[in-house]
Each structure stands twice: as C-alpha cells, then as structure tokens.
Amino acid sequence: MDDGETIWQLNWVLIAEPSQGDTLTNNDGTRVWFPLAMRDFSGPLVLHITEQAATKLTNAVDAAEFLQMHSENRLRFPLLSSLKVWRKPKKILPASAVQPGSDAEFDCFIVDAQEQDMGEAPSQTLLTLLPMLDSSVDIVLLTTLEMIRKPEHYALAVEYVTQQLLQEFALAAASNTVAGVSLLRPCSKAVALISSTKRSQVLAAGAGGHKLVTDDVVDYLSPQTDAKFTLTSFCTLNTVTDFKLDPPRGAKSQAALVTLTDVLSTGEDNAAQPVTSLLVDTVQLLTPDEAKTLGPVLAKMIYFATLAGQITRKRELESWTAQENPAKASTCRHLGRSPTGPALPDYKPSP
C-alpha cells in the first residue's frame, strides 16, 4: 500500500465549515486550497481540499464565487458529505524504508467531494475494518433523540443497546458480544432525523444574535413514542432561515437532519434520565420523499454505529494481517456508495 499512490473514499463525513477570517487560498492567492476539518464515527481528521472539490461541494460556479460567499458568510457545506482522498508518496520509497503507521512521507488531500447520497447505507463489507479503529470520543454518532444522554464528563453521549453480532464477526470481536446490554458512547456531535410540527420561535440573543427555539419536536424514526423535545439554536439575522423548522404551507410537519452538540436539560435534571432539550449546530431540511428514503438507511447506520463501539482490537497496537488490512478493502466506483455486499441489519432497541 505504501509503494505508490492510492485513492480512498470517506462517506458520511461531517465537515466543519471554515471560520470567517480563515485563509482559503494557497500562498500566492492563485487558487482555492485550505485545510478542511472533518469528523465521522471513527474520529477527527484535517486534510487540504482542492479548488475543484471545494467549489463542487458548495455548488459555487468558480473560485471567485466560492471566496465571495465565504467573505459574506454565505458559504454552506452539506451536512454530510462524501470525499475522495488521494494519498501519494512525497517521493517514491520502498516499503521497507517507511516506518509502519507513519504518514510523514505521504501527502493526502481531497480531490473530489459531493453531498452524501442519503440512500446509500454501508454494507457488511465495512465491518471488516472496524477492528482496526482506535477508540475515540471526538466522533460523530448517528442516533435517535431518545437515545441521547448527558454523561458526567462529556457534552453528550448516545446510549445504544448492543446488537447481535453477525456470525463471521462474533469470534473476531474483542468485546460486547452479548446482545441487549447498554452501551454508552460519548461523542462530540450527534446526528438525528427529526420531525417538527410547530414554528420555530425567534428570540433576541443580544449583539445582533438570535435564538431559535422549536418545541414538541419528535424523532422521525420513533413516531409511535410520546417523547417530545425542544431544539435550540443560535444564529445571526443572515442565517436565521437556515435553522427554522417551520412546517411548509399546507403541510403538517417538516422533516430535517440535524447535528446536536450539547444537552441543555434532562427530564428530571438527572444524567441518567432521557434528555428533553438539545442544542442544534446545523440543520438540513428534507422533503417528505427524502426523509422517507433516509429513514431506513439510518436504521442500518445506527446498527453500524453500535457495532463500532462493540468491535475493538483484541490487543493494543496489533499489527495488520494479510486478511485484516485497509489495502484489502473492497472497492466501488461511485462516490458516496459503500462496496457491494450484504445489507446490514436494522438497529433493534431490544434483543
């Protein structure tokens, strides 16, 4: 794998938009080129992105429009993205000359990007990569609203129920092979599919800021439950419409994909209790058809997120084997799609 160039695909990635004042061009200002911070279920990563990939991801006509939108605080990235990464040696070296686990002799940067295809769920082929991951809490987890908790030492966590491992992974996994056990996973952000039936209230927050509060929000995947939540976000006058969850005219509800960064309260102000109020970081409104397509995919993604907490390496710093190696991972030609393989099961809240 280290003998030459390789292409990698990152799916279901949450991107951190560059801040105002960040430099988004190379040293001489001739092209867009900047470090892009991102997270997924495995942890954080920062990679430079090319001009072509950056303009495509933000639907900018060209570099000039991309930079203008950034200067006017109108630059918007998709909530979840798919990225193509080119990894190449800075100079061709034999594999024996490269220290295992070191990227010092390699350049990695994003050469293509697009909004994540919400109809593409991971297949079982990706489960073979889970034992290679290091544990981290600086991650993004897919969840339902009812599963979010307020742990003592973190902003938020997701309480999963361990799932039945597929037979081929039951013996290779390191822990939590028993189904039906509570599994608390702290995270930096969580992503949920929600449904709003009320208009968002716009309140002044001082210094030109606004606070949006939406009451009686329900989880889209759990319409049969009575649990209702209050979602709060902070924005400016220019971005207030980006966070509104008002049902459109003639419709009873508005579906949306949201990222959550903190728990504002719990039902009984107790960390063990389900939450009732959450802080929203980003919102992506969905049409009824988009939400209907995404719902079944999220049920499989939540199963995948649970197994990512169950399947860990058997020994710390264990070397890759010929069978367990990223270079042996299945490939696919379509950006945003997982390698072909059997479908993942749906997440089951009870065994």
KEROLUM-216099 format. One line per field, with one value per residue: residue in one letter; x, y, z of N, C-alpha, C, CB in turn. Coordinates in steps of 0.2 Angstrom, whole numbers. Atoms other than C-alpha are relative to their C-alpha. Last residue first. Glycine has a CB too. Layout:
residu = [a;...]
n_east = [X;...]
n_north = [Y;...]
n_up = [Z;...]
ca_east = [X;...]
ca_north = [Y;...]
ca_up = [Z;...]
c_east = [X;...]
c_north = [Y;...]
c_up = [Z;...]
cb_east = [X;...]
cb_north = [Y;...]
cb_up = [Z;...]
***
This chain:
residu = [p;s;p;k;y;d;p;l;a;p;g;t;p;s;r;g;l;h;r;c;t;s;a;k;a;p;n;e;q;a;t;w;s;e;l;e;r;k;r;t;i;q;g;a;l;t;a;f;y;i;m;k;a;l;v;p;g;l;t;k;a;e;d;p;t;l;l;q;v;t;d;v;l;l;s;t;v;p;q;a;a;n;d;e;g;t;s;l;v;d;t;l;t;v;l;a;a;q;s;k;a;g;r;p;p;d;l;k;f;d;t;v;t;n;l;t;c;f;s;t;l;t;f;k;a;d;t;q;p;s;l;y;d;v;v;d;d;t;v;l;k;h;g;g;a;g;a;a;l;v;q;s;r;k;t;s;s;i;l;a;v;a;k;s;c;p;r;l;l;s;v;g;a;v;t;n;s;a;a;a;l;a;f;e;q;l;l;q;q;t;v;y;e;v;a;l;a;y;h;e;p;k;r;i;m;e;l;t;t;l;l;v;i;d;v;s;s;d;l;m;p;l;l;t;l;l;t;q;s;p;a;e;g;m;d;q;e;q;a;d;v;i;f;c;d;f;e;a;d;s;g;p;q;v;a;s;a;p;l;i;k;k;p;k;r;w;v;k;l;s;s;l;l;p;f;r;l;r;n;e;s;h;m;q;l;f;e;a;a;d;v;a;n;t;l;k;t;a;a;q;e;t;i;h;l;v;l;p;g;s;f;d;r;m;a;l;p;f;w;v;r;t;g;d;n;n;t;l;t;d;g;q;s;p;e;a;i;l;v;w;n;l;q;w;i;t;e;g;d;d;m]
n_east = [-1;0;-1;5;-1;2;6;0;3;7;0;6;-1;-4;3;5;-1;4;-2;6;1;3;7;4;-2;4;-4;3;7;1;-2;4;-1;-1;-6;-2;-6;-1;-6;-7;-5;0;-2;-6;-6;0;-3;-8;-3;0;-6;-6;1;-2;-8;-3;2;-6;-6;2;0;-7;-3;3;6;1;7;2;7;1;-6;-1;-3;-7;-2;6;0;0;7;2;-4;-4;-7;0;7;3;3;1;7;0;-6;1;-6;-3;-6;-7;-5;-6;-6;0;-3;4;7;2;3;7;3;7;1;-4;4;5;0;-1;5;1;-2;-2;-6;-2;-6;-1;-7;0;-5;3;-1;5;6;4;-1;3;-5;0;-4;4;3;5;2;6;1;7;1;2;-6;-5;-5;-6;-1;-6;1;-6;-5;1;7;2;6;5;5;7;4;5;6;0;-2;-1;-5;-1;-6;-1;-3;5;5;7;3;8;4;-4;1;-6;-6;1;-3;-7;-4;1;-6;-2;3;-4;1;2;1;6;-2;6;5;0;-7;-2;-5;-4;-1;-5;-6;1;0;7;4;7;4;7;3;1;7;0;6;-2;1;-6;-5;2;-5;-6;-1;-4;-8;-4;1;-6;-2;-5;3;3;6;1;5;7;5;7;0;6;4;7;5;6;-2;-5;2;-2;5;7;2;5;-3;-5;4;2;-5;0;-5;-3;-7;-6;-6;-6;-7;-5;-6;-4;-3;-4;-1;6;-2;3;-2;5;3;6;-1;-3;5;5;-3;-1;6;1;-4;-7;-2;-3;4;4;4;5;5;4;4;5;5;-1;5;1;-3;-1;-5;-1;-4;-6;1;5;1;6;1;7;2;0;-4;3;5;2;7;0;-5;-7;-4;2;-3;-5;-7;-2;2;-5;0;0;-5;2;-5;4;8;3;6;4;6;6;6;3;-5;-5;4]
n_north = [6;6;-3;2;-1;-6;0;1;-6;1;5;5;6;5;6;0;-3;-6;-5;-2;-7;0;-2;5;1;-5;-6;-6;0;0;6;2;-1;6;-1;-7;-2;5;4;-3;3;7;-1;-4;5;4;-4;-1;7;0;-4;4;5;-1;0;7;4;0;4;7;2;1;6;7;1;6;2;1;2;-1;-4;2;-6;2;-6;-3;-7;-3;-1;7;3;6;-3;-1;1;7;2;-6;2;0;-1;-2;1;-5;3;-3;4;-1;0;0;6;6;-2;-4;4;-1;7;1;4;6;4;2;7;3;-2;-8;-2;-7;-2;-7;-1;-7;-4;-7;-5;-7;-2;3;-4;3;8;2;3;8;4;6;5;4;5;4;6;2;7;2;-2;-5;3;-4;-4;-4;-7;-2;-5;-7;-2;-6;-3;-2;-2;4;-2;5;-2;-7;-2;-8;-3;-7;-3;-8;-4;-2;-5;2;4;-1;-1;1;-6;-5;2;2;-4;-1;5;5;0;7;4;5;7;5;7;4;7;4;-4;-2;-4;-4;3;-5;-1;-5;3;3;-5;-3;1;-1;6;-2;4;-5;-3;-7;-3;-2;-7;-4;2;-3;-5;3;3;-5;1;4;7;4;2;5;7;2;3;7;1;-1;0;0;-2;2;-6;2;-6;0;0;-5;-4;-7;-5;2;3;-3;-6;1;1;7;4;7;3;-6;-1;2;1;2;-2;4;-3;6;0;7;3;5;7;5;6;4;5;-2;-7;1;2;-5;-5;4;0;-7;-1;0;0;-7;-2;-6;2;5;-4;-5;4;3;-5;-3;2;-5;1;-7;0;-7;-6;2;4;5;6;4;4;1;6;-1;6;2;6;1;-2;-6;-5;2;0;5;-1;5;-2;-7;-6;-5;-6;-6;-5;-6;-4;-2;-2;-1;-3;2;-5;3;-4;-4;0;-6;-6]
n_up = [3;-5;-7;-4;-7;-3;-3;-8;-4;-3;-5;1;5;-3;0;-4;-6;0;5;4;3;6;0;3;7;4;3;-3;1;7;3;5;7;4;5;2;-4;-6;1;-1;3;-2;-7;0;0;-6;-6;2;-1;-7;-3;1;-5;-6;0;0;-6;-5;2;1;-7;-3;3;-2;3;5;1;8;2;7;3;7;4;3;4;3;1;7;3;1;6;-3;-1;-7;-3;0;-7;-4;-4;-8;-3;-7;-4;-4;-3;0;-2;4;-3;-7;-3;2;1;6;5;1;1;-1;-6;1;4;-4;1;6;4;2;7;0;4;0;3;2;-2;4;-2;-2;-7;-5;0;-6;0;6;4;-1;5;2;-5;3;-5;3;-2;-1;0;7;5;-2;-5;0;-6;1;-3;-4;3;-2;1;-4;3;-5;5;-1;6;2;3;1;6;0;5;0;2;1;-5;-5;2;-2;4;1;-5;-6;-4;1;-3;-7;-4;2;-2;6;5;2;5;4;-2;4;-3;3;2;2;2;7;2;-5;-5;-3;-7;-3;-2;-6;-5;0;-6;2;0;2;6;4;-2;0;-3;-7;-2;1;-5;-6;-2;0;-6;-4;2;-4;0;1;-7;0;1;-6;3;-1;-5;1;-5;2;7;2;1;1;1;5;7;1;6;1;-3;0;-7;-3;-2;-6;-6;-2;-4;0;5;2;-3;4;-4;4;-2;3;2;2;7;1;-7;-2;2;-3;2;3;-5;-2;-3;-7;-5;-1;-4;-6;-3;-2;-6;1;7;3;6;-2;-6;2;3;-4;-4;3;2;6;5;5;7;4;5;4;-3;-2;-6;1;-5;1;-6;-2;-4;-8;-3;-6;0;7;2;4;-2;-1;6;4;6;2;-1;3;-3;-2;5;-4;1;-3;-4;-6;1;-7;0;-5;-1;-1;-1;5;6;0;0]
ca_east = [-165;-171;-168;-165;-154;-158;-147;-133;-136;-125;-110;-106;-93;-101;-108;-104;-93;-97;-83;-83;-69;-67;-54;-38;-27;-36;-29;-36;-33;-14;-13;-12;-2;-9;-6;-17;-23;-40;-45;-62;-80;-94;-92;-92;-105;-117;-113;-116;-133;-137;-132;-144;-159;-152;-154;-172;-176;-166;-178;-194;-185;-180;-198;-206;-193;-179;-172;-154;-150;-133;-127;-143;-143;-154;-169;-179;-165;-168;-164;-147;-139;-153;-161;-178;-182;-165;-158;-147;-139;-125;-119;-133;-132;-149;-157;-174;-193;-206;-224;-242;-240;-251;-238;-221;-218;-207;-190;-180;-161;-155;-168;-159;-143;-142;-150;-137;-138;-141;-150;-162;-172;-186;-190;-206;-207;-224;-217;-225;-216;-199;-188;-193;-189;-201;-200;-213;-205;-193;-182;-172;-160;-154;-138;-136;-126;-140;-150;-166;-179;-186;-199;-198;-215;-223;-225;-206;-199;-182;-168;-153;-134;-124;-108;-93;-96;-98;-104;-114;-118;-132;-133;-146;-134;-119;-103;-98;-79;-64;-73;-65;-76;-93;-88;-92;-108;-116;-115;-132;-133;-128;-141;-135;-135;-128;-117;-117;-106;-94;-88;-105;-114;-130;-139;-146;-155;-172;-167;-162;-144;-130;-113;-100;-83;-71;-74;-60;-56;-43;-50;-43;-57;-70;-62;-71;-87;-86;-90;-107;-114;-114;-130;-133;-150;-143;-131;-118;-116;-101;-82;-67;-48;-46;-28;-15;3;15;32;27;12;19;9;24;40;44;60;55;40;52;52;45;45;31;22;4;-13;-28;-44;-62;-75;-93;-103;-115;-122;-119;-107;-113;-104;-115;-104;-101;-82;-86;-98;-86;-72;-83;-89;-71;-66;-80;-98;-100;-111;-103;-96;-91;-82;-72;-68;-61;-52;-43;-45;-32;-35;-39;-46;-57;-63;-71;-89;-85;-77;-70;-58;-54;-37;-36;-33;-43;-31;-20;-18;1;2;-13;-31;-44;-37;-48;-56;-73;-72;-71;-86;-83;-87;-97;-92;-105;-93;-74;-66;-48;-37;-19;-2;13;24;15;0]
ca_north = [-40;-23;-6;-16;-7;-14;-27;-23;-26;-40;-33;-21;-8;8;22;40;41;28;16;4;-5;-19;-17;-27;-12;-7;-23;-38;-53;-50;-45;-28;-26;-25;-8;-13;-31;-38;-23;-17;-22;-16;3;2;-11;2;14;1;-3;16;16;2;12;27;19;15;33;41;37;43;59;62;59;70;84;87;102;102;110;113;116;111;112;99;100;85;72;55;52;45;62;69;86;77;76;82;99;109;93;98;97;91;90;90;81;88;84;97;94;97;103;116;130;122;116;128;121;137;135;141;155;163;164;182;188;179;161;152;135;127;111;106;88;77;59;51;36;30;42;34;35;54;59;71;90;97;114;124;138;149;162;177;187;205;209;201;184;191;177;168;155;140;135;119;102;97;80;74;64;63;67;68;78;77;59;49;31;22;4;-4;-23;-32;-43;-51;-49;-34;-36;-41;-46;-59;-73;-65;-57;-70;-74;-57;-49;-47;-29;-20;-7;11;25;40;53;72;86;75;72;67;60;69;56;54;38;46;58;44;42;44;47;60;57;65;51;40;21;16;8;-8;-20;-9;-13;-30;-22;-11;-27;-28;-14;5;14;23;32;48;51;61;79;79;79;76;79;79;79;66;69;55;53;58;47;35;19;7;17;18;12;-6;-1;6;24;35;53;63;47;48;48;55;57;56;64;60;73;75;92;99;114;132;148;163;172;186;183;164;168;179;166;152;165;169;150;146;142;138;122;121;103;107;123;114;98;109;121;106;101;100;87;88;72;69;52;35;39;54;70;84;99;106;113;126;127;139;145;160;168;167;156;145;151;149;160;160;176;170;152;137;125;109;94;79;64;50;43;44;36;32;33;26;31;20;8;12;0]
ca_up = [108;112;103;86;73;56;48;37;18;10;0;-14;-8;0;-11;-9;-24;-37;-42;-28;-19;-6;7;5;6;23;30;40;29;27;45;52;68;85;93;108;108;103;93;95;90;101;99;80;82;88;75;61;69;69;51;47;55;46;29;33;37;23;9;18;24;6;0;13;8;19;29;33;50;59;77;87;106;115;127;134;138;144;163;170;169;181;178;179;161;155;151;138;131;119;101;90;71;62;48;45;42;42;48;45;27;18;20;25;43;52;57;55;56;39;39;54;44;40;56;65;73;89;90;102;100;112;113;113;119;116;106;90;78;83;67;64;82;88;91;103;104;92;100;89;97;88;88;84;100;111;110;103;101;85;89;77;70;76;69;68;63;67;59;71;70;86;90;101;107;122;118;132;128;137;135;124;114;121;111;120;117;106;90;80;87;83;67;55;65;63;80;89;94;110;115;112;124;114;123;126;132;141;159;168;154;147;136;119;114;113;100;88;84;72;80;76;85;97;110;102;102;89;73;65;72;62;45;42;46;30;19;28;18;22;18;2;0;8;-6;4;-4;-15;-15;-26;-24;-5;0;7;5;11;19;37;36;49;54;50;47;28;21;20;9;-4;-7;-21;-16;-7;-8;-13;-5;-15;-5;-12;0;3;13;27;32;15;15;15;11;14;27;15;14;12;-2;-11;-10;-18;-31;-36;-36;-48;-50;-32;-28;-11;-14;-32;-27;-14;-25;-39;-28;-19;-1;12;25;44;53;68;74;69;68;57;59;47;47;30;27;13;-6;-18;-31;-36;-19;-18;-3;-7;-4;9;23;38;43;45;50;39;39;50;39;45;35;29;17;16;0;-3;-18;-18;-25;-23;-13;3;0]
c_east = [-6;1;0;1;-6;2;-2;-7;1;-2;-7;1;-6;1;5;-3;-6;1;-4;2;-6;-1;-3;-8;-4;1;-4;4;-3;-8;-2;2;-5;1;1;6;2;6;1;5;6;7;0;3;7;6;1;3;7;3;1;6;6;-1;3;7;2;-2;5;6;-2;0;7;4;-3;-7;-1;-7;0;-7;-2;6;2;2;7;2;-7;0;1;-7;-3;4;5;7;0;-6;-2;-4;-1;-7;0;7;-1;6;3;5;7;5;6;7;-1;2;-4;-8;-2;-3;-8;-3;-8;-2;3;-5;-6;-1;0;-6;0;3;1;6;1;7;-1;6;1;6;-3;1;-5;-7;-5;-1;-4;5;0;3;-3;-2;-6;-2;-6;0;-7;-2;-2;5;6;5;7;1;7;-1;5;5;-1;-7;-3;-6;-6;-5;-7;-4;-4;-6;0;2;0;6;0;7;1;3;-4;-5;-7;-3;-7;-5;3;-1;5;6;0;4;7;6;-2;5;3;-4;4;-2;-3;0;-6;3;-6;-7;0;6;3;5;5;0;5;6;-1;0;-7;-4;-7;-4;-7;-3;-1;-7;1;-7;2;0;7;6;-1;6;7;1;4;7;4;-3;6;2;5;-3;-3;-7;-1;-4;-7;-4;-7;0;-6;-5;-7;-4;-5;2;4;-3;2;-4;-7;-2;-5;3;4;-3;-2;5;-1;6;3;6;6;6;6;7;5;6;4;3;4;1;-6;2;-3;2;-6;-4;-7;1;3;-5;-5;3;1;-7;-2;4;7;2;2;-4;-4;-4;-6;-6;-4;-5;-6;-5;1;-5;-1;4;0;6;0;5;6;-1;-4;0;-6;0;-7;-1;1;4;-3;-5;-3;-7;-1;4;7;3;-2;2;5;7;1;-3;6;1;-1;5;-4;5;-2;-7;-3;-7;-4;-6;-6;-6;-2;4;4]
c_north = [-5;-6;-5;3;-3;0;7;0;-2;6;-1;-5;-4;-6;-5;-7;1;3;7;6;1;7;-1;1;-5;-1;4;6;6;0;0;-7;-3;1;-7;0;7;2;-4;-4;4;-4;-7;0;3;-5;-4;4;0;-7;0;4;-5;-6;2;0;-7;-4;-1;-5;-8;-3;-1;-6;-6;0;-5;-2;-1;-3;1;5;-2;7;-1;6;3;7;2;1;-6;-3;-5;3;2;0;-7;-2;6;-1;0;0;3;-3;5;-4;3;-5;1;-1;0;-7;-6;1;5;-5;1;-7;-1;-5;-7;-5;-3;-7;-3;1;8;2;8;1;7;1;7;4;6;5;7;1;-3;4;-3;-8;-4;-3;-7;-3;-6;-5;-4;-5;-3;-7;-2;-7;-3;0;5;-3;4;5;3;7;2;5;7;1;5;2;1;3;-4;2;-6;3;8;2;7;2;7;1;7;4;3;5;-2;-4;1;1;0;6;5;-2;-1;4;0;-6;-5;0;-7;-4;-4;-6;-5;-6;-3;-7;-4;4;2;4;5;-4;5;1;5;-4;-3;5;1;-4;1;-7;3;-2;6;2;8;3;0;7;4;-3;3;6;-2;-3;5;0;-4;-8;-5;-1;-6;-7;-4;-2;-8;-1;1;0;0;2;-2;7;-3;7;0;1;5;2;7;6;-2;-3;5;7;0;-1;-7;-3;-7;-1;7;2;-2;0;-4;3;-6;3;-6;0;-6;-2;-4;-7;-6;-7;-4;-4;3;7;-1;-3;6;5;-4;0;7;2;0;-1;7;2;6;-2;-5;3;5;-4;-4;5;5;-2;6;-2;7;-1;6;5;-3;-5;-5;-5;-4;-5;0;-7;2;-6;-1;-6;-2;2;6;6;-2;-1;-6;1;-5;2;6;6;5;6;6;5;6;4;2;2;1;4;-3;5;-4;4;5;0;6]
c_up = [-1;-4;5;8;4;7;3;2;8;4;3;5;0;-5;4;2;4;7;1;-4;-3;-3;-7;0;-3;-8;-4;-2;3;-2;-8;-2;-5;-7;-4;-5;-3;4;6;-1;0;-2;3;7;0;0;6;6;-1;2;7;2;-1;5;7;0;1;6;5;-2;-1;7;2;-3;3;-2;-6;0;-7;-1;-7;-3;-7;-4;-3;-4;-2;0;-8;-4;-2;-6;3;2;7;4;-1;7;4;2;8;4;7;4;4;3;-1;3;-5;4;8;3;-3;-1;-6;-6;-1;-1;2;6;0;-4;4;-1;-7;-4;0;-7;0;-4;0;-3;-2;3;-5;2;1;7;5;0;5;0;-6;-4;1;-6;-3;5;-4;4;-2;3;1;-1;-7;-5;1;5;-1;6;0;3;5;-3;2;-2;4;-4;4;-6;1;-6;-2;-3;0;-7;1;-4;-1;-2;-1;6;5;-2;2;-5;-1;6;7;4;-1;4;8;4;-2;2;-5;-5;0;-4;-4;4;-5;4;-3;-1;-1;-1;-7;-2;4;5;2;7;3;3;7;6;-1;5;-2;0;-1;-7;-5;2;0;3;8;4;-1;5;7;2;1;7;5;-1;5;0;-1;7;0;-1;6;-3;1;6;-2;6;-3;-8;-3;-1;-1;0;-5;-8;-2;-7;0;4;0;7;4;3;6;6;0;5;1;-5;-2;4;-4;5;-4;2;-3;-3;-1;-7;1;7;2;-3;4;-2;-3;5;2;3;7;5;2;6;7;4;3;6;-1;-7;-2;-5;3;7;-2;-3;5;5;-3;-2;-6;-5;-4;-6;-3;-5;-4;4;3;6;-3;6;-1;6;2;3;7;3;7;0;-6;-2;-4;1;1;-6;-4;-7;-2;2;-4;3;2;-5;4;-1;1;5;7;-1;7;0;5;1;2;2;-5;-5;0]
cb_east = [5;-7;-5;-1;2;-8;0;3;-7;0;5;0;6;-3;-2;-5;3;-8;-1;-6;6;-7;-1;1;7;2;6;-1;-3;3;-4;-1;7;-6;6;1;6;1;6;0;-1;-6;-6;0;-1;-7;-4;1;-4;-7;0;0;-6;-4;2;-3;-8;1;3;-6;-5;3;0;-7;0;2;-4;5;-6;5;6;-6;7;-1;-1;-4;6;-6;-4;-1;7;-4;-1;-1;-3;5;-7;-4;0;2;4;-5;6;-5;4;0;0;2;1;-4;7;0;-1;2;-7;-1;1;-4;3;7;-2;-5;6;7;-1;7;-5;6;-1;1;0;-1;6;-6;7;-4;8;0;-3;4;7;3;4;-7;7;-7;-5;2;-3;1;0;-4;4;5;6;3;3;-1;0;0;-2;7;-4;0;-4;4;-6;2;-1;-3;3;-4;1;6;-6;5;0;-1;2;-2;7;-4;-4;0;4;-1;2;5;-7;0;2;-5;-2;0;-3;2;6;-6;0;5;-7;5;-4;1;2;-4;1;0;5;3;5;-3;2;-1;3;-6;-5;-5;3;-1;-1;0;0;7;0;2;-1;6;-7;1;2;-6;-1;3;-6;-4;1;-3;2;4;-6;6;-3;-5;2;0;-6;-2;2;-1;4;-6;4;-3;2;-5;4;6;-8;7;0;-1;2;-7;3;5;-5;6;0;0;7;3;5;-1;-2;2;1;-1;4;-4;5;-4;-7;0;7;-8;8;-2;-2;-4;3;7;-3;-3;6;5;-6;-1;7;3;-3;6;-7;5;6;3;3;5;5;2;4;2;-7;7;-3;3;-1;1;6;4;-4;1;-2;0;0;-4;5;-5;7;-7;3;6;-1;4;7;3;0;-8;8;-4;1;-5;3;5;-6;5;0;-3;6;-3;-3;4;-5;4;-3;0;-1;-1;0;3;-5]
cb_north = [-4;0;5;-8;7;1;-5;7;1;-6;1;-2;-3;-3;-3;4;7;-2;-2;1;1;-4;7;-6;-1;7;-3;-1;-6;-6;-6;5;-4;-5;2;4;-5;-7;5;4;-2;-4;3;7;-4;-4;7;3;-5;2;8;-2;-4;6;6;-4;0;8;3;-1;3;7;1;0;0;-7;7;-5;4;-2;-4;1;3;-6;6;2;2;-3;5;-4;0;-5;6;-6;-6;-5;4;4;-6;7;6;-5;2;2;-3;7;-7;8;-8;-6;-1;0;6;-3;-4;8;-5;5;3;1;3;6;-3;2;8;2;-3;1;-2;2;-3;5;-4;4;-4;-2;1;-8;0;0;-2;2;-6;-3;3;2;4;-3;2;-2;0;0;-4;2;-4;-2;-6;7;-4;4;-1;-1;7;0;-5;6;-6;5;-6;2;-2;-3;4;3;-2;2;-3;3;-4;3;-4;-5;-3;-1;-6;7;7;6;2;2;-7;-5;7;2;-7;3;-1;-5;4;-4;-2;-2;1;0;-4;3;5;-6;-5;-4;-4;6;-7;7;-4;-5;5;-6;3;-4;-3;3;-7;4;2;3;-3;5;2;1;-7;-3;6;-3;-5;6;2;-7;-3;0;-4;3;0;5;-5;-1;3;-4;5;-6;-5;3;5;-4;4;-6;-6;0;2;0;-2;-6;5;1;4;-5;-5;-5;4;-3;3;4;-6;4;-5;4;-2;-1;3;-5;6;-6;-1;-6;-2;1;0;4;3;1;5;-3;-7;3;3;-5;-4;4;0;4;7;2;0;5;-1;-7;3;5;-4;-5;5;-5;2;2;-7;5;-6;5;-3;-3;-6;-4;3;-3;4;-3;0;5;0;-2;-6;-2;7;-2;-2;-4;6;0;1;-7;2;5;0;2;4;0;2;0;1;-6;-7;6;-4;2;0;-5;5;-3;-7;0;0]
cb_up = [5;3;1;0;2;-1;6;2;-1;5;5;-7;3;7;-7;-2;-1;0;-7;5;-5;0;3;5;-1;2;-3;8;3;-4;3;-6;-2;1;3;6;-1;-3;-2;7;-8;-2;4;-3;-7;1;1;-6;-4;3;-3;-7;-2;3;-5;-6;1;2;-6;-4;4;0;-8;-1;-8;4;-2;-2;3;-4;1;-4;4;-5;4;6;-4;-4;3;6;2;3;5;4;-2;4;1;-4;4;2;-3;4;-3;6;-6;3;-4;1;3;2;-2;-7;-5;-7;2;-3;6;-3;6;0;-7;2;3;-3;0;-3;-5;6;-7;7;-7;7;-3;1;-1;6;1;-1;-7;6;1;-6;4;-1;-2;-1;5;-7;7;-7;8;-7;4;-5;2;6;-3;1;7;-7;8;-3;-2;8;3;-1;-1;4;-5;7;-7;6;-7;-4;-6;5;-7;7;-7;7;2;2;-6;8;-1;-2;4;0;1;-8;-3;1;-1;-7;-4;-6;4;-2;-6;4;1;-6;6;-7;7;-5;-6;-4;1;6;-4;3;4;-4;-5;0;-1;1;6;-7;7;-6;1;-1;7;-7;7;0;0;-7;0;3;-4;-6;2;1;-7;1;-7;7;3;-4;-7;2;-6;7;-1;-6;5;-5;-4;4;-3;7;-6;2;-1;4;1;1;8;3;5;-4;-6;-2;-1;-1;7;-7;2;6;-1;-7;6;-6;8;-8;6;-5;0;2;3;-5;4;-1;1;-6;7;-6;-5;-1;-3;-6;-3;-1;-4;-6;-1;-6;-3;4;2;3;6;-2;-7;3;5;-5;-5;-6;2;-3;-3;4;-5;5;2;-5;-2;-7;6;-6;6;-7;6;1;-3;0;-3;-4;1;-7;1;-6;-4;-1;0;0;7;2;7;-7;-1;6;-8;7;-5;4;-2;3;-4;7;-7;7;-5;-7;-3;7;6]
***
